[in-house]
Amino acid sequence: MNAIIIGLLLTSFASAAELSQMSNAEKVNWSFNTLNKDNVSEVVDQFYHEEVEFSDPVEKIKGRDGIKKYYGNMYKNVKEIRFDFSEMVSQGDTVVGVWVMTLKTDSLNGGESFQVEGNSVIRFKDGKAIYHRDYFDMGAFIYEKIPVVGWLVRKVKDKLKLETEEK
């Protein structure tokens, strides 16, 4: 049993040598699709620079330890998560990735999988992410997945759509 667990852990982590051979875009894809509730500390240490600045519609964080706490809390109820990148643009030390996140968690959308579109801007320093900014629709991610609030958000969006279509 222990051998199986150790084998699974080894296959989910890239060695420092393997990471150093990856392009920055490959590192982004690797980190987004490797991170889970059981490996937050390890993946964050491998991917992020110690002095990283992270920002998304929910939080602004400075430093790896803050990201570990944030991801640890965010991923604790995640059953499944996957990022499918439709586009990845690299220029110098900057990568912009356009993605669709497929997420399954008991606390949102009645426990059913759902998708959110977004993009990330990530800059690297010394081979690690020093800046990470995520852009996504918070309404589509959270608010629309909560029963009563979701109904209200969808009604407001529908009303706005009708008003713009009439013009």
N, C-alpha and C positions, 0 to 999 in steps of 0.2 A: 504493500500500500504506500509506504513512504517513498519507494522508488518511483511509483507512478506520479505522485505529487511533485517530487523533485523534477521529474522529466517534463511535466506540464509547465512548471515554472521556468525551466530553462528554455523551452520553445517559445515562450511569450516574450522573453527579454532579448534584446540585442546586446551583444557584447560591445564594449567601448570600441574595439577594432571594427566591428561590423557597422556601428553607427558612424564612425569616422569615414567609412567608405561610401556612405549614403549621401546622395544629394540632399540639399535642404528640403526640397519638395518631398522626397522619399521619407525624410525624418518626420515631416508633418503628417503624412499618411500613416506612418508607423505609430506615432504617438497617439493620434486620434483613435485609431482602431485597435490599439493594444490596451489602452487605459481601461481599467475596471475597478470595482470596489476592493478587490483583493491585492492590487499592485500599485495603488496611487503613489505611495512614497517612492518606489523604485523607478516608475516611469517618469515622474516629475523630476527626480534627480538626474535621470539620463537625458531628458529632453530640454529642460529649462536651465538657463543661466541663474546663478545665485541671486543676481540683482534684477531679475525679470520684472517687467511691468505688465500686468494683465488687466484687461477691461472687457466687459460684456454688458448687456442691458441690465444686469442684476448687480454687478459688483465691480469695484476697482481695487486692485491688489498690487502691493509691491513686495517682492521677495518670494522665493520658493516655498518657504514655510507657510505663508498665507495661501498660496495656491494648493498646497497639500490639504490644508484644513477645508478650503472651499470645495475642492473636488471630492474629498472624503465625505463631506456632508451631502453633496449633490449626487454622488454615485451610490450611496448606501442602500437606496431602494430600487436601483436600476436592475431590471431583470435581463434586458438585452439592449444593446446600443451598437449602431453601425453608422459610419460616415462614408457615403459614396461621393467621391469628388468627380464633378463633371468637367472641371477645368482647374488647372494649377499653373500659375504664371510665376516664373522666377526671374528676378532681375537683381544682380549683385547679391546682397545678403538678405533680400526681401522676397517672401513668398506670399502670394495671394491665392487662396484656395476657395473655390465655389463648391458648396456641398449640400447634400440632403442628408439630414440625420434621421435615422429610423430608431425610435425609442419605445421601449416597453417598460412600464413601471406600474405597480399597483395603485399608486397615488394619483395618477392622471388618466383621463380618457377611459375610465372604467376598467383599467388593467389591460386594455387592448393597445396594440402597437399603433403608433402614429408617426407622421413625418413632419419635419420642419426644414425649410430651406434657409440657408445662411451662407455667410462667407467669413473668412478669417484673413487677417493681415498679420504676418509674423516676420519679425526681423531677427537675424542671427548675429551673434558675436562669439568669437572663439568656438564656433561649431555648435553653440546652444542658443535656444530662443531667449532673446533679451527683451523682446516686446511682442505681445500677443493681444490682438483686438478682435473680438467676435462681433459680427453684426447679424441679427436675426429679429424676426417679429415676435416680441414677447407675448402678444395676444395669441398668436397661433401656437406658441410653445406652451404657455401656461393657462392664461385666462380663458381661452375657448375650451379648455379641457375640463374645467370645473363646472359641474352641472348647472347651477343657477346663474353664475357669473358668465359662463360660456354662452348660454342662451341670450343674455342681455348684450354681450359683445357682438354676437352674430346679428342680432336685430339692428344694432347701431350701424354695423358695416353694411347690411342690406339697405338700410335707409340712405346711407351716403352713396351707395352704388346707384340707387334709383335717381337721386338728385343729380348726379353727374351725368347719367344717361339721358335725362330729360333736357339737358343744356345743349 
